[in-house]
């Protein structure tokens, strides 16, 4: 059995965990909206057509914020199409995903769904085909109390009080040539700056996210952030990061090490933000919004066939990755990485929430169930609040194709206001358990309340409608506590949540 060690202290504080670290994303893409959150006529649909079984699963995740309505979709989206009587809303070709958008679900409907799901909206404005005027107008429509044309139009459309949307994205992946309205860094930075000024003039209480590099591997990474922020640093609050990982070569050790790439990406963007801030003698410090992240590769070939056969139809079954157990382990490591960087990563949105590369899957007319990746996200969201702590981790390491010195055991921890501690740990070893020794003497007398384990003997095991709990958490051994030191076994290939209470 391998041995690993954690040394912890309440003074090893990284920073407060922003609850929005556990956010998600609903784009008008595939069956995320139509057949996902919204399916009139379904046995479990409410009076507005929203699936209550999906809402129940979302509530269990305690998702604090949901990014909407895109994504690539937003760069060709007219926000005005999504308000007013449904029968008068136009059907539009969506050039991002080659489908037809009916606008049956729009701003008012999504706001109603968000209230039912106990979440807030992170709204993205179109800086692809639109610009400053549309950006400031949608803020006025959504947030101004009354007395202007657009706020009064909102009231005539049935919403007396403002929606009160406080978090806004300034476009999406504008560095990407695939994006409608793709721009250079300077072009985007100038537009984002002017939109930001106008939006904050309408509502000074909002926060704004500038569009950073859509991937660490982009050729323009670094120069994009530097040039873009040089134009808009003073008027934005966050820089976005997007990152997806896959395992097409079926190399599990390499795949489970991808969180090291994630950490490098975060540190790189932090350094650039601080460099621009220093250059400008700025007093404020920009934080990060990792508003797209997940595993994404399972459905790539399937999507190509769907577009060949069924282009321009409504709600095509696109990006429907069926996640396996090893995907859940990487998701756990990515969440650990976010917690390790909680001083700067304040927002993160798993992309997406339902059906489209999502922790929740549905069948039209049928059931809704949790995919494997649902569980680490739920555990972190429910138990990973408070202050992020940085444990000193000593672990055996391994080398693989893309990385050297990958720790078999990776861990992060949080502490709540009552002094209760939660440790999140992954054992990456394919065949050997790890005996984890945790030094907790700095916390006084502690008690292990619960050890949650997610493990499966088959790394390719999946959850289905027929077997929705094939991969599901179980109760693990609580280990041995002696004199402020805990020894506990982390099974081979496992995600672990160790909850400790202060006596």
C-alpha positions in Angstrom: 0.0 0.0 0.0 1.3 3.4 -1.0 1.7 6.1 1.7 0.8 9.8 1.4 0.8 12.6 3.9 -1.2 15.8 4.5 -0.1 18.5 6.9 -2.9 21.0 7.6 -3.2 24.2 9.6 -6.1 26.7 9.9 -3.5 29.4 9.0 -2.7 27.8 5.7 -5.5 29.9 4.1 -5.8 30.3 0.4 -8.9 32.5 0.5 -12.6 32.5 0.8 -14.4 30.1 -1.5 -16.8 32.1 -3.7 -20.0 29.9 -3.9 -20.1 30.7 -7.6 -17.1 28.3 -8.0 -19.7 25.6 -8.3 -21.7 27.2 -11.2 -22.9 25.6 -14.4 -24.0 26.5 -17.9 -27.1 26.3 -20.1 -26.7 27.2 -23.7 -29.3 27.0 -26.5 -27.5 24.0 -27.9 -28.7 20.4 -28.4 -31.1 19.2 -25.8 -29.9 21.5 -23.0 -33.0 23.6 -23.1 -35.6 21.7 -25.3 -35.8 18.2 -23.9 -33.5 19.1 -21.0 -34.9 21.7 -18.6 -38.0 22.3 -20.8 -40.3 19.6 -22.1 -44.0 20.5 -22.1 -46.2 17.4 -22.0 -43.6 15.4 -20.1 -45.3 13.6 -17.1 -43.1 15.5 -14.7 -43.4 18.9 -16.4 -44.9 21.8 -14.4 -47.4 24.4 -15.7 -44.6 26.2 -17.6 -43.2 23.1 -19.2 -40.1 22.7 -17.0 -39.2 19.2 -16.0 -39.4 18.9 -12.2 -37.2 15.8 -12.1 -34.4 17.9 -13.7 -35.0 20.8 -11.3 -34.7 18.3 -8.3 -31.3 17.1 -9.6 -30.1 20.7 -10.1 -31.2 21.6 -6.6 -29.2 18.7 -5.1 -26.2 20.2 -6.8 -26.8 23.6 -5.1 -25.8 25.4 -8.3 -25.3 29.1 -7.4 -25.2 30.5 -10.9 -25.9 29.4 -14.4 -24.3 31.0 -17.5 -26.9 31.7 -20.2 -27.7 31.6 -23.2 -24.3 30.8 -24.6 -21.6 29.9 -25.5 -21.0 30.1 -29.3 -24.8 30.5 -29.7 -24.7 34.0 -28.2 -22.5 35.5 -30.9 -25.4 35.3 -33.3 -28.2 35.9 -30.9 -30.6 38.8 -30.8 -31.8 39.2 -27.2 -35.0 40.9 -28.4 -36.0 37.6 -30.1 -36.5 36.0 -26.7 -39.1 38.4 -25.2 -42.7 39.1 -25.8 -45.5 36.7 -26.8 -44.1 33.3 -27.7 -46.2 33.1 -30.8 -44.6 36.3 -32.2 -41.0 35.3 -31.5 -39.0 34.6 -34.7 -37.4 31.3 -35.6 -33.7 31.8 -36.4 -31.0 29.8 -38.0 -28.3 29.2 -35.4 -25.0 29.3 -37.3 -23.0 28.1 -34.3 -24.6 24.7 -34.1 -26.5 24.5 -37.4 -29.9 24.1 -35.9 -33.1 26.2 -35.8 -33.8 28.2 -32.6 -37.5 28.7 -31.9 -37.1 31.1 -29.0 -39.8 29.2 -27.1 -37.7 29.6 -24.0 -36.4 33.2 -23.6 -35.2 35.5 -20.9 -38.5 35.6 -18.9 -38.9 31.8 -19.0 -35.3 31.1 -18.1 -35.5 33.6 -15.2 -38.5 31.7 -13.9 -36.7 28.4 -14.2 -33.7 29.8 -12.4 -35.9 30.8 -9.4 -37.3 27.3 -9.3 -33.8 25.8 -9.4 -32.6 28.1 -6.6 -29.9 29.6 -8.8 -28.9 33.0 -10.3 -28.3 34.0 -13.9 -24.9 34.8 -15.5 -26.1 36.5 -18.7 -23.9 36.6 -21.8 -24.2 39.5 -24.3 -23.6 39.3 -28.0 -20.4 41.0 -29.0 -20.1 39.0 -32.2 -22.8 40.4 -34.5 -24.0 43.0 -32.0 -22.3 45.6 -29.9 -22.6 48.4 -27.3 -26.2 49.3 -28.0 -27.6 45.8 -27.6 -25.4 45.2 -24.5 -26.6 48.3 -22.6 -30.2 47.7 -23.8 -30.5 44.2 -22.4 -29.1 45.5 -19.0 -31.8 48.2 -19.0 -34.5 45.7 -19.9 -33.4 43.3 -17.2 -32.3 45.5 -14.3 -33.8 49.0 -14.5 -36.7 49.4 -12.1 -39.1 51.4 -14.4 -39.7 54.6 -16.1 -37.7 53.9 -19.3 -38.9 52.4 -22.6 -37.2 49.1 -22.1 -37.9 48.7 -18.3 -41.5 49.5 -19.0 -41.5 47.0 -21.9 -40.3 44.3 -19.4 -43.3 45.2 -17.2 -45.7 45.0 -20.1 -44.2 41.5 -20.8 -45.2 40.4 -17.3 -42.2 41.0 -15.1 -42.9 44.0 -12.8 -39.7 43.8 -10.7 -36.2 43.8 -12.3 -34.6 40.5 -12.9 -31.6 41.8 -11.0 -28.9 39.9 -13.0 -25.6 40.9 -11.5 -23.1 38.9 -13.5 -22.6 39.5 -17.2 -20.3 38.0 -19.8 -18.9 40.3 -22.5 -19.2 37.9 -25.4 -17.9 34.4 -25.8 -14.6 33.0 -27.1 -13.9 36.0 -29.3 -10.3 34.7 -29.8 -11.7 31.7 -31.8 -11.9 31.8 -35.6 -15.0 29.5 -35.3 -16.8 32.4 -33.5 -19.3 34.5 -35.4 -17.8 38.0 -35.3 -14.3 36.8 -34.4 -12.0 39.7 -33.6 -8.4 40.5 -32.9 -7.5 41.0 -29.3 -7.4 44.8 -29.7 -10.7 44.9 -31.6 -12.4 42.8 -28.9 -10.7 44.7 -26.1 -11.9 48.1 -27.4 -15.5 46.8 -27.9 -15.6 45.1 -24.5 -14.4 48.3 -22.9 -17.1 50.4 -24.5 -19.8 47.9 -23.8 -18.6 47.6 -20.2 -18.8 51.4 -19.7 -22.3 51.6 -21.1 -23.6 48.6 -19.2 -22.2 49.9 -15.9 -23.6 53.3 -16.5 -27.0 51.7 -16.7 -26.4 49.6 -13.6 -23.3 50.3 -11.6 -23.9 47.2 -9.4 -23.1 44.6 -12.1 -19.9 42.6 -12.5 -18.4 41.9 -15.9 -16.4 39.0 -17.4 -14.0 39.7 -20.3 -13.5 36.9 -22.8 -10.0 35.4 -22.3 -8.4 32.6 -24.3 -10.8 29.8 -25.1 -8.0 27.3 -24.5 -4.5 27.1 -23.1 -3.4 25.7 -26.4 -4.6 28.6 -28.6 -1.7 30.1 -30.6 -2.7 33.5 -29.3 -2.8 32.5 -25.7 -1.0 35.1 -23.6 -0.8 37.8 -26.2 -4.6 37.8 -26.4 -5.0 38.4 -22.7 -2.2 41.0 -22.6 -3.6 43.0 -25.6 -7.2 42.6 -24.7 -6.8 43.7 -21.1 -4.6 46.6 -22.1 -7.8 48.0 -23.6 -10.4 47.1 -21.0 -8.7 46.4 -17.6 -10.2 49.3 -15.8 -13.8 48.4 -16.6 -14.0 44.6 -16.2 -13.9 42.5 -13.1 -13.0 39.0 -14.3 -11.2 37.3 -17.2 -12.8 34.1 -18.5 -11.0 30.8 -19.1 -12.3 27.7 -21.0 -10.8 24.2 -21.0 -12.0 20.7 -21.9 -10.1 17.4 -21.7 -10.4 14.1 -23.5 -8.9 10.6 -23.5 -9.1 9.5 -27.1 -5.9 7.5 -26.8 -7.3 5.6 -23.8 -4.4 6.4 -21.6 -5.8 6.6 -18.1 -2.6 7.7 -16.2 -2.1 10.6 -18.8 -5.8 11.5 -18.7 -5.9 11.7 -14.9 -2.9 14.0 -14.9 -4.7 16.7 -17.0 -5.4 18.8 -13.9 -1.7 19.8 -13.9 -2.3 21.5 -17.3 -5.3 23.2 -15.7 -3.2 24.6 -12.9 -0.6 25.9 -15.3 -3.4 27.6 -17.3 -4.7 29.3 -14.2 -1.3 30.5 -13.0 -0.5 31.8 -16.5 -3.6 33.9 -16.7 -3.2 35.2 -13.2 0.4 36.3 -14.0 -0.8 38.2 -17.2 -3.6 39.9 -15.3 -1.2 41.1 -12.6 1.3 42.2 -15.2 -1.2 44.4 -17.0 -2.5 45.7 -13.7 1.1 46.6 -12.6 1.7 48.3 -16.0 -1.4 50.4 -15.4 -0.6 51.1 -11.7 -4.0 49.7 -11.0 -5.3 49.3 -7.4 -7.8 46.6 -8.3 -6.8 43.0 -9.0 -8.7 41.0 -11.6 -10.0 37.6 -10.7 -10.8 34.6 -13.0 -14.1 33.1 -14.2 -13.5 29.6 -15.4 -16.9 29.6 -17.1 -16.5 26.6 -19.3 -14.8 23.4 -18.1 -15.4 19.7 -18.4 -14.4 16.4 -20.2 -15.5 16.5 -23.8 -14.7 14.0 -26.5 -17.0 11.0 -26.4 -19.6 12.5 -28.7 -17.4 14.0 -31.4 -17.9 11.4 -34.1 -21.6 11.1 -33.3 -22.1 14.8 -33.8 -20.6 14.7 -37.2 -23.1 12.1 -38.3 -26.0 14.1 -36.8 -25.1 17.2 -38.8 -24.8 15.2 -42.0 -28.3 13.7 -41.6 -30.3 16.3 -39.7 -28.9 19.8 -40.2 -31.1 22.8 -39.2 -33.7 20.9 -37.2 -34.7 21.9 -33.6 -32.9 20.6 -30.5 -30.6 18.0 -32.2 -29.0 15.6 -29.7 -25.6 17.2 -29.9 -22.6 16.9 -27.5 -24.3 14.1 -25.5 -21.2 12.7 -23.9 -21.9 9.6 -21.8 -19.4 9.9 -18.9 -17.5 7.0 -17.4 -15.9 6.6 -14.0 -12.4 7.9 -15.0 -14.1 11.1 -16.2 -15.5 11.6 -12.7 -12.0 11.2 -11.2 -10.6 13.9 -13.5 -13.5 16.1 -12.6 -12.6 15.6 -9.0 -9.0 16.6 -9.6 -10.2 19.7 -11.5 -12.3 20.8 -8.6 -9.4 20.3 -6.3 -7.3 22.5 -8.6 -10.0 25.2 -8.5 -10.0 25.1 -4.7 -6.2 25.4 -4.6 -6.6 28.6 -6.6 -9.7 29.9 -4.8 -7.9 33.2 -4.1 -8.2 34.1 -7.8 -10.7 31.6 -9.4 -14.0 33.0 -8.1 -16.4 31.7 -10.7 -16.4 28.3 -12.5 -19.2 26.9 -14.7 -19.2 23.3 -15.6 -20.3 23.1 -19.2 -23.0 22.2 -19.3 -25.8 21.3 -16.9 -28.3 19.0 -18.8 -27.7 16.6 -21.7 -25.0 18.7 -23.4 -21.6 17.5 -22.0 -23.5 17.4 -18.7 -23.8 15.9 -15.3 -27.5 15.3 -15.8 -29.0 13.3 -18.6 -32.6 12.9 -19.7 -34.6 10.9 -22.2 -37.4 12.8 -24.0 -40.6 11.6 -22.4 -38.6 9.4 -20.0 -36.3 9.6 -16.9 -33.6 12.0 -15.7 -30.5 10.6 -14.1 -27.1 11.6 -12.7 -24.0 10.9 -14.8 -20.8 9.9 -13.1 -19.4 13.4 -13.1 -22.4 14.6 -11.1 -21.1 13.3 -7.8 -17.8 15.1 -7.4 -19.5 18.4 -8.4 -22.3 17.8 -5.9 -19.9 16.9 -3.1 -17.7 20.0 -3.7 -20.7 22.3 -4.0 -22.4 21.0 -0.8 -19.3 20.5 1.4 -16.6 22.8 -0.2 -17.8 26.1 1.2 -16.0 28.5 3.6 -12.3 29.1 3.5 -10.0 27.1 1.1 -7.0 25.7 2.9 -3.7 24.6 1.3 -2.6 21.3 2.8 1.1 20.3 2.4 0.8 17.1 0.3 3.5 14.5 0.3 2.8 11.7 -2.2 4.6 9.2 -4.4 4.6 10.4 -8.0 4.6 8.9 -11.5 5.7 9.9 -14.9 3.5 9.6 -18.0 3.6 10.6 -21.7 2.8 14.3 -21.1 3.7 15.0 -17.5 6.4 14.2 -15.0 6.2 13.9 -11.2 2.4 13.5 -11.1 1.3 12.9 -7.5 -0.7 9.8 -7.0 -2.7 11.5 -4.2 -4.0 15.0 -4.8 -5.9 16.9 -2.2 -7.5 20.2 -1.1 -9.5 21.2 1.9 -12.0 23.8 3.2 -13.0 25.0 6.6 -16.4 26.5 7.6 -17.1 29.2 10.2 -17.6 26.6 12.9 -14.1 25.1 12.3 -15.4 22.0 10.6 -13.0 20.7 7.9 -13.6 18.8 4.6 -10.8 17.2 2.7 -11.2 16.3 -0.9 -8.7 13.8 -2.2 -8.1 11.7 -5.4 -6.0 8.6 -5.6 -4.8 8.3 -9.2 -3.2 4.9 -8.7 -4.8 2.3 -11.0 -4.3 -0.7 -8.7 -3.0 0.3 -5.2 -4.7 1.8 -2.2 -3.1 4.7 -0.5 -2.8 5.1 3.3 -3.3 8.8 3.9 -1.8 10.3 7.1 -3.4 13.6 7.9 -1.8 15.9 10.6 -4.7 17.8 12.1 -3.1 18.8 15.4 -3.5 22.6 14.7 -7.3 22.2 14.7 -7.6 20.8 18.2 -9.8 17.7 18.8 -11.5 16.6 15.6 -13.9 13.8 14.8 -14.4 12.0 11.4 -18.1 12.4 10.7 -18.1 10.8 7.2 -15.9 9.4 4.5 -17.6 9.4 1.1 -16.0 7.3 -1.6 -16.6 7.2 -5.3 -15.0 4.1 -6.9 -15.6 1.4 -9.5 -13.5 -1.5 -10.6 -14.1 -0.6 -14.3 -12.8 2.9 -15.3 -15.2 2.8 -18.3 -18.3 2.1 -16.2 -21.2 4.5 -16.9 -24.6 5.4 -15.5 -27.7 4.8 -17.7 -31.4 5.2 -17.5 -31.6 1.5 -16.7 -28.7 1.6 -14.2 -28.6 5.1 -12.9 -26.4 4.3 -9.9 -23.9 2.0 -11.5 -21.3 4.5 -10.4 -22.4 6.1 -7.2 -20.9 7.2 -3.9 -20.7 4.8 -0.9 -19.7 5.2 2.7 -16.0 4.4 3.3 -14.1 3.6 6.4 -13.6 6.5 8.8 -10.0 5.6 9.6 -8.2 6.0 12.9 -7.7 9.2 14.8 -4.9 9.4 17.3 -3.6 12.5 19.0 -4.7 14.8 16.2 -3.4 12.5 13.5 -5.8 10.7 11.1 -4.9 7.6 9.1 -7.4 6.7 6.4 -7.3 4.5 3.4 -8.0 5.9 -0.1 -9.0 3.1 -2.4 -7.2 2.7 -5.7 -8.7 5.0 -8.3 -11.1 6.9 -6.0 -12.6 10.3 -5.3 -12.9 10.8 -1.5 -14.6 13.3 0.7 -13.5 13.3 4.4 -15.7 15.4 6.6 -14.3 16.3 10.1 -16.1 18.1 12.8 -14.6 20.2 15.6 -15.4 18.9 19.0 
